[in-house]
Amino acid sequence: MTVSNTHGPTGTESPDLEGLRVLVVEDSWQVGTAVCNLLRSFGADVLGLAATTADAERLLAEHVPDVVLMDMNLRGGELAYDLIDRLHARGIRVIVTTGYDEIALAPEKAIAILGKPMNVSHLLSILRSVAAEKPAR
C-alpha cells in the first residue's frame, strides 16, 4: 500500500469536525500534541493521546472513538498491526500515519495511510468524510 506524503496549507477551513471523536496514537509527544491541538481547533473531540498499544487500549476501554489516527511505529519499537486488527474487528475506523513509503497492511484495515510529515488538508478532508458519514447521536 502506497503512502500519501504531499504537503499543503490548511487554507481557511472552518471548525467543522464538531462531535467527531478521535483517538491519537503517536509515540512522539511533539507530533501527537500538535495533531491533538490541530484536531481540537477544527472542533474534534480528542479522546486522548497514547504512545503505546497498552495506553491506547486503556483509553479505548473508557471511550469509543469514531476514528483512530494511528502511528505505525510506537514507543519501544512496538508496531501497531495488532491494535489495527482489533480496531478493525470492532468497526472503528483507522487512519494510519507513517514515515515509510510502503507498509504491509491490508487495504481494508485503514481508511487512509498518510505519510509523515502529514498533509494537513488531506487529513482534514478524510476526517470531514468520516464526520459526514457518522450517524447523528
C-alpha angles and dihedrals in degrees: 000000000000122000128229110229105166120135125219144160120265092232119197101314118160126234094270102148091085111156096008107136112216131181115200117208108188130139095208108084092202094050093042094049092048091050092047091050091048093050092048090050088059092050100261120147102234107205094195149298119264127187098190137031089251090056090047092049090053091053091044090054088059101038138021111221126208088222139005121216099211130193110209096217114052136182116309094018092294115157122218100221096105093047090049089052091052092047091049090050089053092050094247113145119236132203109194122212121196144160091218124095092225135016132190100245128133108247094236092059095071133034089213142358115215126193122227128279085046125228099238094202091053092047092050091048091054092046091049089055091051091048092049092052094047114109115243115259 
